[in-house]
Amino acid sequence: MSDPTAAFADYEREATAALAAAATPDDLEAARIEFLGKKQGRLRDLQKSLGSVPKEDKPAVGKAFNEVKTRVQAALDARQAELESARAGAAVDALDVTLPGRAPHRIGAVHPLTRTIAEFKGILGRLGFTAVDGPEVEDERHNFNALNIPDDHPARDPLENFYLSAASVGKGEGPLLLRSQTSTVQIRVMEQTPPPVRVISIGRVYRPDTIDATHHCQFHQMEGLMVGEGVTMAHLKTVLTLFCRAYLGEGTKVRFRPSFFPFTEPSVEADALWHGAGTGDGGAEGRWLELGGAGMVDPNVLEAVGYDPEKVSGFAFGFGMERFCMMRHGISDIRLLTENDVRFLRQFG
Ligand code: PHE
């Protein structure tokens, strides 16, 4: 080697340029092998050429060689760090943390009817009413006879009920039917329990109605029954008023209109004057909404279950539940409650 110093300078210049020009980790690795590779490449060639340096020059040339090598190595390290931080920066730019996740977790929602059932049970539970259930397939005793509904009553018309012809072999009880009202549970409870009783029963009832936005062939009723000594209509009105205030809002009033049911005497239709609490509906004057039937349990019913009508009295009420639920949640069509359309159901999450 004629002039090792010149060769070092060439090497350093070319190495620095190649490292600076490396745009990717692969480029950089290729430059590293070419300029700093241990087994072959430019550095190795320079090292080999040191063998021909005169002995007295060796310390100085060796030192210069090491210094060049150290600088080129430092240039490599610096470029490597640069490329890495550029890559990390690009990754951060590609991640928009304000975007929603790709597969958000869907959390199920409680069905509005289920929610209404739970709320009704909660409110009446606080008033001392225990929630009980009864069967949906009933015999005529519980759906009619014990409720003082005579054989010739229009409510017993086969066209008004879902009789189960195939299953009509009860134990001498006559034909079976899908219950048309939850008043059946009044009878079942009183048959099993001596007074006093204070129960509600929420469940499905079935009637062959033409289905439209406000009618269905199956819907829910909440039955209430309170029997004991000295129970009066004032208790009925108090319970209904407290219930309506809890569910519909503080200012809600309850009114009674005279009515008729075979199993209550006197019988009323109960309405609530509702100011639209919770939905902004109803206006300043509010509007009367029908709650359902109610009244004082007829003495014939008390007798039919073995209670003494001279000793105890009671009230009962039976409300359609869907109407409450629809009003409270602004639902305009009863069919939505049973169609299982997730677009509808998701709104109740
Ligand atoms: N069972 C009656 C109906 O379905 C409602 C009712 C229940 C009326 C209890 C009075 C007492 O219409």
Boltz pocket constraint, residues with backbone or C-beta under 6 A from the ligand:
constraints:
  - pocket:
      binder: B
      contacts: [[A, 180], [A, 181], [A, 182], [A, 183], [A, 224], [A, 261], [A, 264], [A, 268], [A, 292], [A, 293], [A, 294], [A, 295], [A, 316], [A, 317], [A, 318], [A, 319]]
      max_distance: 6.0
